[in-house]
């Protein structure tokens, strides 16, 4: 029973990782601001936002790649590919993906905080307020994208724990058997 529940939870976590990462991609792609002089700013203008987008795309792709295998395992309680390859791939892949998504979350939050503070000070020097500009909405969407990526990271981190537990319960002795 515990194995069936863990397999079902794995499927749900893979789906939630995909949805969170896809949501991050959509928010970043739609994140645009137009200044009073007509100049447009998009996520492409901020290198860290491009990194956030790349980590979200890689995380969603990995999770979508793993989903059919997880669904098959949840339905049949057997691996689609026999042997130790899939458990090892789950184990190492989930760890790498979790850390990659964590770096994207950090980059997204930190660049948003720094740019918002910098532009706020710059606007203040000229007697204006950042809250009255279109850049406030641009940075708030940056926070939203980083928050969605944080949800993908948390889902992947829990998946990483599950793959560790599954690897130890099937008798895995490490990389070199």
N, C-alpha and C positions, 0 to 999 in steps of 0.2 A: 504493500500500500504506500509506503513512504517513497518508493522508487517511482510509482505512478504520479504521486503528488509533486515530486521534484521534477519529473519530466514535463508535467503540465506547467509548472511554474517557470521552467526554462523556456518553453514556447512563449508564454505570456511576456516574459522579460525580453526575449529576442524581438517580439513584436513591438513592445514599448520602446526599446532602444531604437528601432527603425523609425517609429513615429516621432520620437523626440528629435532625432537627428534630421529627419526630413522637415520637421517644423522649423528647425534652426536654419536649414538651407532656404526655405521659403521666406522666412523673415528677413534674412540677410539679402537675398536677391531683391526683395521689394523695398529695402531700406534706401531711401533717396531723400535728399534735401536740396532745395533750390534757394540760393541767396537772393537778396534784393537786387543785385546786379545781373541776375540771370545765370550765374554759374551753378552747375550741378555737382553735388557730392554724392557718391555712391560707396558701397562697400569696397569697390575696387581701388578707391583712393587711400584706403587705410590697409597697410600690408598685413597687420595682425587680423583684420576681419577676413582677409583672403585666406589666412591660415585657419581661422575658425571654420570657414566654409569648407576648406579642404579636409579638415579632420571630421567634420560632420558627414561629408560625402563618403569618405573612407569607412567611417563607423556604420553608416547606413548600408553601404554595399556589403561589408563583412557580415552584418547581422542578417541581411537578406540572403546571403550565400549560405549561412548556417541554418536558417529557418526551416527549409525542407528536411534537413537531416534531423532537426529537433522534433519536428512534427511526426516524422516517420517513427522516431524512437518513442515518442509519447503514445502513439497509437499501437505499436506492435511490441514495445519493450525490447526490441532488437535493433542493432546497428545496421544501417544500410550497407556500409562497407565493413566487412568482418576484419577482426584483428585489432591492433592497438593504435592504428593511425588516427582514427577520428577522435578518440578520447585524448590523445596527445595533442592533436590539432586544436581541439576545444580548449584544453588546458593552457597551452602557450599562446594561442591566438587571442583568447579572452583576456589574458594578462596584458599582452601588448596593446590590444585595442583599448582597454581600460586606461592605461597610462597615456596613450595617444589622445584620447578624449579629454583626459584631465589636463593635459597641456593646452588643448584648445580652449577649455573653460577658463583656465588661468589667463591666457593671452586675451581672450575676449573681455573679461572683467577688468583686467589691469589697463588695457589700452583705452577702454571706455572711461574709466575713472580719471586717468591721466589727461586725456584729450578734453574731457568735460571741464576739468579743473583749469587747464591751460587756457581754453577758450573763454571760460568764465572770467578769469583774471584779465584776459585781453579785452573782452567786452566791457568789463568794469573800468578799465583804463580810459576807454572812450566814452564813458558815461551811459552805457547801455547794459542790458541784462540778457543773459543767455536764455532765460526762460521765455523771453519775447521773440526769440529767433527760431527759425525752422530747424536749427541744429539741436535744439532740446529734444525734439521728437526723433531725430536721427540717432542720437545717443541712447535714448530710451529704448528704441528698437534694438540697438546693440546690446543693451542689458538683457532684453527679452531673448535674443538669440543665444547669448551666453547662458542664460538660465535654462533654456530648452536643451542646450548641449550638456549642461550639468545634470539634467534629468537622464539623458542618454548615458552619461558617465556613471551615474548611480546604478542604473539598470545593468550596465555592463560590469560594474564592480561586484554586484550581487551574483551575476552569472559567473564571474571569475571564481567566486567562493564555491558556487555549486559545482563547477567543473573540477575544482580541487577536491571537493568531497567525493565526487563521482570517481575520480581517478584513484583515490585511496581506497574506496570500497571495492573496486574491481581488481585490486591487487597490484596496482602499478608500483614499480620500485624505482621510478625515476627514468631519466632519459636513456641511460645505459642499463639494459636489463641483463 
